[in-house]
Amino acid sequence: MKHVISVSLGSSKRNHSVEIELMGEKYKVERIGTDGKREDMIRMIRELDGKVEAFGLGGMDLYIYAGEKRYIMRDSQIIASAAKVSPILDGSGLKNTLERRVVQYLAEHTRLLDKETKVLMMCAVDRFGMAQALDSMGCKMVLGDLMFTLGLPIAVRSLRTLYYVARVIVPVIRLVPFKYLYPTGSKQEEMKPKYPKYFMEADIIAGDFHFIRRYMPFRLEGKSIITNTVTADDVQLLKDRGIKYLVTTTPEIQGRSFGTNVMEALLVAVSGKHTELTSSEYSALLSQIGFTPRIELLNP
C-alpha cells in the first residue's frame, strides 16, 4: 500500500487517516498536525522522506499569488526544503485547477451562483483560481485579504485593485513568519468574530475554512460556504450557525474533506511523476478519477 502524508502546522486535534483505492492502487492518506511547532514538522519530514510517495504541506502556503506572478513564502520554504526525495505539495497547484472547475460545476448544476451573487472571499491570494472563476461569473466580490490577513479595515472590491495592492505587499509578506498571517496550532480552535458586516452582506462566504471559522459571526442564517478541510464537528458547527449549503471543493472521504495539499499530494502519487504537475495534468487526472465537489444542504 502506498502512503501519502500531510504534515501540518495546524492542530493535532484534526488528525485523520483513511485508506482508499484509486486507479486500481491502494493508498493510505494521513494528516498529522504539529500544533504550530515548525521543528516537529521538519523532523517528521526528514524521518519520512523517501518512505512516502508524496508529502502535503499543511497549515501553511508555500506559494501565494499576486496576479499571475507566484511568490514563495520564506517560512514555508525552510520547512519544505527538509524533503529531499519525496515531493512536497502545498495544494496551490490543485487550487488553481480544481477550484476553477468547482465554480463551473456549481454554475452548471446548482442555483448558488449568478451575476447577482454577493461573495465574501476571505483571502484571494491564497485561492486565486477560485477568485478569478467567481469574478468571471460576474459575482459581486468583496476580497478580505487586507482585513483577515493583515487586520486592516479595508475591503477590496475588485481583482484589479488586489493585483496592484498585492504587487506591493506580497514581496514583503512572503518574508513574514506564517504564524502572524494565518491561525496555526491552538489558534485554529479559537473563534473571534471580525468584520461581521461583510459576512452578513454576502450570499456566499468562500475560502480557507480556518479563516472562516475563526472570524465568522455566531449566526449566519441562509448563507452558503465554499471551502474544504472540514471535519464532522465542523459541519455540525456550520449547521448550528444557520449555514444553508456547505460546498467543499475536495470530495468527502470517510467523513472528512481533506485539504488541497493532501489531495494534490495524492494526485502526484497517482501520477507516479514525483513532482508538481501542470494544470492540464491535474485537470486530466481529476476527470479520470471523477472527483466532484461535496454539496450538502445543512439547513433547508
C-alpha positions as CSV (number, residue, x, y, z in Angstrom):
1,M,0.0,0.0,0.0
2,K,1.3,3.4,-0.9
3,H,1.5,6.2,1.7
4,V,0.7,9.9,1.3
5,I,1.0,12.1,4.4
6,S,0.2,15.7,5.1
7,V,2.5,17.2,7.8
8,S,0.6,20.2,9.1
9,L,1.5,23.3,11.2
10,G,-2.2,23.1,12.4
11,S,-3.8,21.5,15.4
12,S,-3.3,17.8,16.1
13,K,-6.9,17.6,17.1
14,R,-7.8,17.5,13.4
15,N,-5.6,14.4,12.6
16,H,-7.2,11.9,10.3
17,S,-6.2,8.7,8.4
18,V,-8.1,6.8,5.7
19,E,-7.4,4.1,3.2
20,I,-8.8,4.4,-0.3
21,E,-8.4,2.8,-3.8
22,L,-7.7,4.9,-6.8
23,M,-6.9,3.7,-10.4
24,G,-6.5,0.2,-9.1
25,E,-4.0,1.1,-6.4
26,K,-4.5,1.3,-2.6
27,Y,-3.3,4.4,-0.7
28,K,-3.1,5.3,3.0
29,V,-3.8,9.0,3.3
30,E,-2.9,10.6,6.5
31,R,-2.9,14.1,8.1
32,I,-0.7,14.8,11.1
33,G,-0.8,18.2,12.9
34,T,2.2,19.6,14.9
35,D,0.3,22.2,16.9
36,G,2.3,25.1,15.4
37,K,5.7,23.5,16.0
38,R,7.9,24.1,13.0
39,E,10.8,22.0,14.4
40,D,8.4,19.0,14.7
41,M,7.4,19.4,11.0
42,I,11.0,19.5,9.8
43,R,11.9,16.5,11.9
44,M,8.9,14.4,10.7
45,I,9.5,15.3,7.1
46,R,13.2,14.3,7.4
47,E,12.3,11.0,9.0
48,L,9.7,10.1,6.4
49,D,11.4,11.4,3.3
50,G,11.7,8.7,0.7
51,K,9.4,6.4,2.7
52,V,6.2,8.1,1.4
53,E,5.0,8.7,-2.1
54,A,4.4,12.4,-1.5
55,F,4.0,14.9,1.3
56,G,1.3,17.5,1.7
57,L,2.5,20.7,3.4
58,G,-0.4,21.6,5.6
59,G,-1.4,24.6,7.7
60,M,0.6,27.0,5.5
61,D,1.1,28.1,1.9
62,L,4.4,27.5,0.1
63,Y,3.2,29.8,-2.7
64,I,0.9,32.8,-2.9
65,Y,-0.1,34.7,-6.0
66,A,-0.1,38.4,-7.0
67,G,-1.9,38.4,-10.3
68,E,-0.2,35.8,-12.4
69,K,3.1,36.0,-10.5
70,R,3.8,33.3,-7.9
71,Y,5.8,34.1,-4.8
72,I,7.4,31.6,-2.4
73,M,6.9,32.1,1.3
74,R,10.2,32.1,3.1
75,D,9.0,30.4,6.3
76,S,7.4,27.6,4.3
77,Q,10.4,27.2,2.1
78,I,12.6,26.4,5.0
79,I,10.2,23.6,6.1
80,A,9.6,22.2,2.6
81,S,13.4,22.0,1.9
82,A,13.6,19.2,4.5
83,A,12.2,16.9,1.9
84,K,15.0,15.8,-0.4
85,V,13.4,12.7,-2.1
86,S,9.6,12.7,-1.7
87,P,7.8,15.6,-3.5
88,I,6.1,18.0,-1.2
89,L,3.0,19.9,-2.3
90,D,1.1,22.8,-0.6
91,G,-2.1,22.5,-2.7
92,S,-1.7,25.7,-4.6
93,G,-1.4,23.9,-8.0
94,L,-4.5,22.0,-7.4
95,K,-6.4,25.0,-6.1
96,N,-5.7,26.8,-9.3
97,T,-7.2,23.9,-11.3
98,L,-9.7,22.1,-9.1
99,E,-11.4,25.2,-7.6
100,R,-11.9,26.7,-11.0
101,R,-13.7,23.5,-12.0
102,V,-15.8,23.6,-8.9
103,V,-17.1,27.1,-9.6
104,Q,-18.0,26.0,-13.1
105,Y,-19.7,22.9,-11.7
106,L,-21.8,25.0,-9.3
107,A,-22.8,27.3,-12.1
108,E,-23.9,24.4,-14.3
109,H,-25.5,22.1,-11.7
110,T,-26.9,24.4,-8.9
111,R,-28.6,27.8,-8.4
112,L,-25.9,29.0,-6.0
113,L,-24.1,31.3,-8.4
114,D,-25.3,34.0,-10.8
115,K,-24.4,37.6,-11.7
116,E,-26.2,38.9,-8.6
117,T,-24.5,36.6,-6.1
118,K,-22.5,38.5,-3.4
119,V,-19.3,36.7,-2.4
120,L,-17.0,37.4,0.5
121,M,-13.7,35.8,-0.4
122,M,-11.6,35.5,2.7
123,C,-8.2,35.7,1.0
124,A,-7.9,35.8,-2.7
125,V,-4.1,35.5,-3.0
126,D,-4.5,32.1,-1.3
127,R,-7.2,30.9,-3.7
128,F,-6.5,32.8,-6.8
129,G,-8.1,30.3,-9.2
130,M,-11.4,30.4,-7.3
131,A,-11.4,34.2,-7.0
132,Q,-10.8,34.5,-10.8
133,A,-13.5,32.0,-11.6
134,L,-16.1,33.7,-9.3
135,D,-15.2,37.1,-10.8
136,S,-15.6,35.8,-14.3
137,M,-19.1,34.6,-13.4
138,G,-19.9,38.2,-12.6
139,C,-20.3,37.7,-8.9
140,K,-20.1,40.9,-6.7
141,M,-16.9,40.3,-4.8
142,V,-15.5,41.5,-1.5
143,L,-11.9,40.4,-1.1
144,G,-10.8,40.1,2.6
145,D,-7.1,39.8,2.1
146,L,-6.2,43.1,3.9
147,M,-8.9,42.6,6.6
148,F,-8.3,39.0,7.6
149,T,-4.6,38.6,6.9
150,L,-3.2,42.0,7.9
151,G,-6.0,43.2,10.1
152,L,-6.5,46.4,8.1
153,P,-10.2,47.6,7.8
154,I,-10.1,47.8,4.0
155,A,-12.4,45.8,1.9
156,V,-11.0,45.3,-1.7
157,R,-13.9,45.0,-4.2
158,S,-12.1,44.1,-7.4
159,L,-9.4,41.7,-8.5
160,R,-7.8,44.5,-10.5
161,T,-7.3,46.5,-7.3
162,L,-6.0,43.5,-5.5
163,Y,-3.4,43.0,-8.3
164,Y,-2.0,46.4,-7.6
165,V,-2.0,46.0,-3.8
166,A,-0.5,42.5,-3.9
167,R,2.4,43.5,-6.2
168,V,3.4,46.0,-3.5
169,I,2.8,44.0,-0.3
170,V,3.3,40.3,-1.3
171,P,7.2,40.7,-1.7
172,V,7.2,41.9,1.9
173,I,4.6,39.5,3.3
174,R,6.5,36.5,1.9
175,L,9.2,37.2,4.5
176,V,6.9,37.4,7.5
177,P,6.6,34.3,9.8
178,F,3.5,32.4,8.8
179,K,2.0,32.4,12.3
180,Y,1.5,36.2,12.0
181,L,-0.6,35.8,8.9
182,Y,-2.7,32.7,9.5
183,P,-4.1,30.8,12.5
184,T,-1.9,27.9,13.4
185,G,-1.8,25.3,16.2
186,S,-4.2,26.0,19.0
187,K,-5.3,29.3,17.3
188,Q,-7.2,27.2,14.9
189,E,-9.6,26.3,17.7
190,E,-10.3,30.0,18.7
191,M,-13.2,32.0,17.3
192,K,-13.0,35.8,17.3
193,P,-15.8,37.3,15.0
194,K,-14.4,40.1,12.9
195,Y,-15.9,42.5,10.3
196,P,-19.4,40.8,10.7
197,K,-20.9,43.4,8.3
198,Y,-19.2,41.7,5.3
199,F,-20.3,38.2,6.3
200,M,-23.9,39.4,6.7
201,E,-24.0,41.2,3.3
202,A,-22.7,38.1,1.4
203,D,-24.7,35.3,-0.1
204,I,-21.6,33.1,-0.2
205,I,-18.5,33.0,2.1
206,A,-15.6,31.4,0.2
207,G,-12.0,30.4,1.1
208,D,-9.9,28.7,3.7
209,F,-12.0,27.1,6.4
210,H,-9.8,28.2,9.3
211,F,-10.2,31.8,8.3
212,I,-13.9,31.4,8.0
213,R,-14.3,29.5,11.3
214,R,-12.1,32.0,13.3
215,Y,-13.8,35.2,12.1
216,M,-17.4,34.4,11.2
217,P,-20.3,35.7,13.3
218,F,-22.2,33.4,15.6
219,R,-25.3,33.4,13.3
220,L,-25.3,33.2,9.6
221,E,-28.8,32.0,8.6
222,G,-29.2,31.3,4.9
223,K,-25.6,31.8,3.9
224,S,-23.6,29.3,1.9
225,I,-19.9,28.4,2.3
226,I,-17.4,27.2,-0.3
227,T,-14.3,25.8,1.4
228,N,-12.6,22.5,2.3
229,T,-10.8,20.7,5.1
230,V,-13.9,20.2,7.2
231,T,-14.4,17.5,9.9
232,A,-17.7,16.2,11.1
233,D,-17.5,18.6,14.1
234,D,-17.0,21.5,11.6
235,V,-20.1,20.5,9.7
236,Q,-22.2,20.5,12.9
237,L,-20.8,23.9,13.8
238,L,-21.8,25.3,10.5
239,K,-25.3,23.7,10.8
240,D,-25.7,25.3,14.3
241,R,-24.7,28.7,12.9
242,G,-27.5,28.5,10.3
243,I,-25.5,27.9,7.2
244,K,-27.7,26.7,4.4
245,Y,-25.3,25.0,2.0
246,L,-21.8,23.7,2.5
247,V,-19.7,23.1,-0.6
248,T,-16.3,21.5,-0.2
249,T,-14.0,21.7,-3.3
250,T,-12.4,18.4,-2.3
251,P,-14.7,15.3,-2.1
252,E,-15.8,13.8,1.2
253,I,-13.6,10.7,2.1
254,Q,-14.9,8.6,5.0
255,G,-16.4,11.6,6.8
256,R,-13.7,14.2,6.1
257,S,-13.0,16.7,3.3
258,F,-9.2,16.9,3.2
259,G,-7.2,20.0,2.4
260,T,-6.0,20.7,-1.1
261,N,-2.4,19.9,0.0
262,V,-3.4,16.4,0.8
263,M,-5.3,15.9,-2.4
264,E,-2.5,17.4,-4.5
265,A,0.0,15.0,-2.9
266,L,-2.4,12.1,-3.6
267,L,-2.8,13.1,-7.3
268,V,1.0,13.4,-7.7
269,A,1.3,9.9,-6.1
270,V,-1.3,8.5,-8.5
271,S,0.5,10.1,-11.5
272,G,3.8,8.5,-10.5
273,K,5.7,11.6,-11.6
274,H,7.2,12.5,-8.2
275,T,6.9,16.3,-8.9
276,E,4.3,19.0,-9.1
277,L,2.1,18.6,-12.1
278,T,0.9,21.1,-14.7
279,S,-2.7,22.4,-14.7
280,S,-3.6,20.3,-17.7
281,E,-2.2,17.2,-15.9
282,Y,-4.2,17.9,-12.8
283,S,-7.3,18.5,-14.8
284,A,-6.9,15.3,-16.8
285,L,-6.4,13.2,-13.6
286,L,-9.4,14.9,-11.9
287,S,-11.6,13.9,-14.9
288,Q,-10.2,10.4,-15.0
289,I,-10.8,9.8,-11.3
290,G,-14.2,11.6,-11.3
291,F,-13.7,13.9,-8.3
292,T,-16.8,16.1,-7.8
293,P,-17.4,18.7,-5.1
294,R,-19.4,17.8,-2.0
295,I,-22.6,19.8,-1.8
296,E,-24.6,19.4,1.4
297,L,-27.8,21.1,2.5
298,L,-27.4,21.8,6.2
299,N,-30.5,23.9,6.9
300,P,-33.4,23.7,4.4
